[in-house]
Amino acid sequence: MNDAAVGFQCPDCVAEGARTTRQARTTYGGVRPGRPGVVSLTLIGINLAVYAAIILTGWRSSRLLDWLMLRPNGVCAVEDRGGFAISSAQCADVAGGEWLPGVASGAVWQVLTSAFTHVEIFHIGFNMLALYVLGPQLETLLGRARFVALYLLSALGGSAAVMWLGAEYGGVLGASGAIYGLMGALLIVIRKVGGDLSQLMLWIGINVAITFIAPNISWQGHLGGFAVGAVVAAILVYAPRGPSRARVQVLGLSAVTVVVLGLIATRAALLA
């Protein structure tokens, strides 16, 4: 990786862009951003703003966490008595009961808001550092709109995996699913241009090891984000050049969106 104005750049990806990019267009058909890294920095800013709001409203005891983090199904939590699988109306009648909403109970926004929610400083610090490193180069290669699609679909892919493979009443938060999606995307891009994958594979290997060694990390979200990020990148970079490229990319991303949202909706219906 080479130092850049914002983040870092893959030398092989930059060389490919310089060789094939037409004026005002990125290597893979997007509009060339005037300033590199603007979207990445904006996403970092949103994450930091949400983190600040959580800190100011009680940190670990913040009510915002209950509404923003991803929980496949809602549960009624009673202090020192665990959780109860009853409705929110029934929970209101339980002494000391606190309703924790979930996707299956109607909190559908959690599949996306959870990707902007953090509690621990090291968690948001690591994720934002990774976004700062990976984001700008992918943003420059793909264009802002395609990069946003990649980031958000990776986040939704992580949520879909948590819905199906995670604990029904467990809470999950963090941008890690989206970050792993960026890793998967960069892997596809470097492979496409015939670049050296050794550094990236080492970094991915270290992160996978941390996923299974460190406690309280959602491997499901990492797996789902990585898989969807790789698929989205493959659609974007392998779409045929020419007038049909944008149409193929839009149709491909639309299909991924339908599949991911369909998986989330199906699981939510089964849990409801």
N, C-alpha and C positions, 0 to 999 in steps of 0.2 A: 504494500500500500504506500502511496505517496501523500504527503501533506497537501491539503487544499485549503482554499479560503474558508470553507466550512466543512469540517470532517476530513475524510480521506478519500483517495481515489484508487481504483484498480488500474494499474498501468495498461494492461491488455485491453480493458474496456475503453479507456480513453483513446488508445491507438485505433481501435475499431471505429469509434465515433468520429475521429478526425478523418478516417479514410472514406467513410460511407455517408456521413451526414450531409444532407442538403441544407441550404441556408434556412434558418429559422425553424428547422425541424430536428428532433432528436434522432438517435440511431434507429429507434423503433416506432417512428411515426408521430410522436407527440410534439406539441409546440415547445420549442426550446425556451426554458425559463430565462428571464432576463437576469435574475440574480440567483445563483445556485443555493440550494438549501433552505429557501424561504418556507416551504411546506414543512420540512423536517423541524425547523426551529419553531414554527407555529404549533405543531403537535407537541413538542417539548413544553412550550408555554402553557398549552391546555392542561397537560398532565401536572405541571407544577401548580397551576391555579387550583385544580381540584384537590391536590395534596394540601395546599395552604388552607382551603376551605375545611378540609377534614381536621386538620390540626386546630384550627380556630373554633371548631364546634365540638371539641371533646376528644380528638385523636381516636384512640381505640374504642372509646365509648360513644363516638359520634353517631348520631342517628343517620347521617348521610351514608355511612357504610352499609347499613341495612337496606338502603334503597338503591345504591349504586353497584354493589358487588353482585356477582353472579351466583344465584342459588337455584338449582333446577326446580325445586318445589318449595312452596311456602311452609313455614312451621311455626308453631306456637311455643316459644321458649319461656320456661318458668325457672326462675333462679333456684339452683340447688336441686332441681327435679328433672332437668333435661328438657327435651323437646317433645311436642305432641302433634301428631298429624291430624289436626282439626282445622276447621275453617277460621277465617279472621273474625267472623261474627261470634263464633263459639269462644275464641281466644279472649275476646273482650270481656267475657263473663267469668274467666278464670282469674282468681286472685293472684296478682303478680305476673300474669301472663303478658308477654310482649310478642307481637306478631312480626315475624321476619318474612317479608314477601319473597316470592320466587317466580320464575318464568312461568311455570305451569299454573300458578295462581293469579296470573295477570300482569306480572312485572316484566313484560317483554323487553323493555328498554335495557334491562340488565345485560343482555347478550352483547351490547356495545359499550354501555357506560362502565362496565367492569374493566374494560381495557384501558381506561383512563384513571383508574382508582388504585391508590397505593396507601399503605400505612407505615411501613418501615422505611427509614431513610436509605438504607443500603439497597433496598429493593428498587425504589424509584431511581436512585443514583446509578445503579448498574443498567437498568433499562434505558434511561435517558442517554447514558454514555454510548450504549450500543446503537441507539437511534441516531445520535450525532455522528457516529462513525459510518454506519451503513446507509442512512437515509439520503444524504446529499448526492452520493454517486449514483444511486438508483433513480433519484429524482431527475438528475441530469440526463441519464440514459433514456428514461421512459417518458419524461414530461410530467408536469404536475398532476394532471387529471388521472393519468394511468398510475402514478405513484400513490395517489390517494386511494384509488380503487384497490391496489395491491395491499395497502396497509389495512384498510377497513375490512376487506374480505378475509385477510389473514386473521384479524381479530375475531371475526365471526366464525371462522373455521375452528379457532381455539375454543370458542364458546360451544360450538356444536359437539366437539369431542368431549367436553366436560359434561354436557347434557346427557350424552349416551354412556360415557365411561366413568364419570365421576360419581361421588356420593350424592344421593337424591336430595339430602337436606344440608349438604356441606356448602360453605361459602368460598368462592374463588375470586381473586382480584389480581390486577396487574396487567401491564402491557406486554408481558412475555410472549403471548401467543402471536401478537403482531410482529414482535421483534424476531421471533423464530421464522415467521413468514418472510421477513426481509433476508434472513440467512438463506432460506431455501431459494428465494428469488435470485440472490447474488450467485449462488451455486450454479443455477441454470444459465445465467448470463455469462459467467466466466467459462463454463463448458461450451457455450455456443460460440464464443470467440476463440476457443482453443487456448485459453490462458492457463496459468499455473494454479492448480487448486490446492496445493499443499498447505499454504498458510490458512486458508479458509477452513479446510477440513480439520486442521489442528484445533482451530478456534471452536468449530462446531463440536468436535469430540470432547473438548474440555467442558463446554456448556452442557452436553448430554450427561457427562459424568456428574457434574454438579447437580443436575436435575434429579438423579437417582440417589445421590449420596446425602445431599442436604435435606433436612426435614421440612415438611410443610410446603413442598413445591409441587405444583400440578403438572405432572408429566403429560396428562391428557391435553391440557391447553397448549403445551409446547408442541406435541405431536400434531394436533389438528392445525395449528397455525403454520407449522413448517410444511405440511402436506399441501395445504391450500395455497400458500405462498409460492411453492414450486410449480403448482399447476397453473396459477395465474401468470407467472413469469413465462412459462413455456408457451402459453397462448399468445402472449405479447411479443416474444422474441422470435418465435417460429412462424408467425403469421406471414403469408407470402407478401413480398414487396409489390407495390403497385397500387392502383386505385381501389382494389378490394381489401387491402390490409386493414384499414380502419373498420370496415364492416365485419370482417372475420374476428377482429379483436372484440368489438362490441358484442357480437353474438356469443363468443366464447365466454366473456366475462358475465354476460347475462345468464348463460347456462350455469356457470359456477354459482352465481348468486341464488338462482332458483333451487339448486341442489342443496346448498348450505342452509338456506332458510327453510326449505322443505324438511330437512333432517331435524332442525330445531323445533319446527312446528309439530312434526310427528311425535317427537319425544315428549314435548309438552302435553300433547293430547293424551298420550299413554299414561303420563303421570297424574293428570288432572283427575 
